[in-house]
Amino acid sequence: MERVPEPELMEEKEQVISYDEADFSEGEVNLINQINQYLLKKNISLGEKDLIVDLGCGPGNISEKLAIKWPNTAVVGIDGSKEMILRAEYNKSISNNQKLKNLRYICSDIKDIKLNNFLFKKRISLLVSNSLIHHITNLEDFFNTIRILSSNNTVNFHKDLKRPLDEKSALELKAQCSIKYNEILTNDYYASLRASYTFKELKNFISENDLSSLDVFEEGENYLIVYGNV
Ligand SMILES: C[S@@+](CC[C@H](N)C(=O)[O-])C[C@H]1O[C@@H](n2cnc3c(N)ncnc32)[C@H](O)[C@@H]1O
């Protein structure tokens, strides 16, 4: 199936509310566990000197879980959509969890982040994203950003949808989504599936652009994980 790009930022209020109200917690907990397992395997423990950055953080689902899992480590969630950041700040404000003190949000397009601006008093130890890559129109923009933000020691872990093989498979996944979620979210999910990259596209980009310390892993039929160092 040909890739059909979708708008990068999720800026519509209804879209943001639908996304925020959906329960993706099972997948989110899995992702945090996968990151934790990967760090353990690499003998890396995160503490006060470290910084975790969650790119395309949306309403903060993953950022909050990272901040709770590593309470002594500063976590920064970044999103280019003002509506999403407002939602993330609101979610943080209504959470009773004292552990979220280590979490803050920044509204910025990932393409505009420079290492020498606003956030980076510390080097980034863990650079994460979930469901971001398919939003990015050109893969160079995603990989340039993680290259700029990463040092040799930065662990990258980016999970995203995998583009279905054909339109029929995409429509089947859309139909399954519609059983659980509302129409706005279902349409967004379908647009996301069509905008997603394939395993081969990511693998080829990595090998053609001197990023061989990164790798791509296919998780089940529908997800991809880009991980490693840049
Ligand atoms: C599908 S949501 C995922 C949100 C969150 N990571 C999660 O897993 O719940 C994708 C998010 O990426 C943001 N995004 C897309 N392109 C971006 C860009 N170029 N710069 C910053 N944020 C971007 C969107 O605004 C949206 O909030």
The ligand as a MOL file (V3000), in Angstrom:
LIG
                    3D

  0  0  0     0  0            999 V3000
M  V30 BEGIN CTAB
M  V30 COUNTS 27 29 0 0 0
M  V30 BEGIN ATOM
M  V30 1 C -0.6360 9.8660 17.9670 0
M  V30 2 S -0.1010 11.1230 19.0480 0 CHG=1
M  V30 3 C 0.8600 10.1960 20.2200 0
M  V30 4 C 0.8930 10.8580 21.5690 0
M  V30 5 C 1.7100 10.1310 22.6380 0
M  V30 6 N 3.0740 9.9080 22.2280 0
M  V30 7 C 1.0670 8.8430 23.0530 0
M  V30 8 O 1.6450 7.7880 22.8000 0
M  V30 9 O -0.0180 8.8620 23.6230 0 CHG=-1
M  V30 10 C 1.1650 11.9280 18.0870 0
M  V30 11 C 1.5880 13.2620 18.6670 0
M  V30 12 O 2.7380 13.7330 17.9660 0
M  V30 13 C 2.6250 15.1290 17.7990 0
M  V30 14 N 3.4570 15.5400 16.6700 0
M  V30 15 C 3.3330 15.1810 15.3870 0
M  V30 16 N 4.2640 15.7650 14.6290 0
M  V30 17 C 5.0120 16.5210 15.4570 0
M  V30 18 C 6.1200 17.3840 15.2580 0
M  V30 19 N 6.6410 17.5920 14.0490 0
M  V30 20 N 6.6390 18.0090 16.3360 0
M  V30 21 C 6.1080 17.8280 17.5720 0
M  V30 22 N 5.0550 17.0270 17.8160 0
M  V30 23 C 4.5090 16.3810 16.7650 0
M  V30 24 C 1.1480 15.3570 17.5550 0
M  V30 25 O 0.7550 16.6970 17.7850 0
M  V30 26 C 0.5330 14.3600 18.5220 0
M  V30 27 O 0.2840 14.9370 19.7690 0
M  V30 END ATOM
M  V30 BEGIN BOND
M  V30 1 1 1 2
M  V30 2 1 2 3
M  V30 3 1 2 10
M  V30 4 1 3 4
M  V30 5 1 4 5
M  V30 6 1 5 6
M  V30 7 1 5 7
M  V30 8 2 7 8
M  V30 9 1 7 9
M  V30 10 1 10 11
M  V30 11 1 11 12
M  V30 12 1 11 26
M  V30 13 1 12 13
M  V30 14 1 13 14
M  V30 15 1 13 24
M  V30 16 1 14 15
M  V30 17 1 14 23
M  V30 18 2 15 16
M  V30 19 1 16 17
M  V30 20 1 17 18
M  V30 21 2 17 23
M  V30 22 1 18 19
M  V30 23 2 18 20
M  V30 24 1 20 21
M  V30 25 2 21 22
M  V30 26 1 22 23
M  V30 27 1 24 25
M  V30 28 1 24 26
M  V30 29 1 26 27
M  V30 END BOND
M  V30 END CTAB
M  END
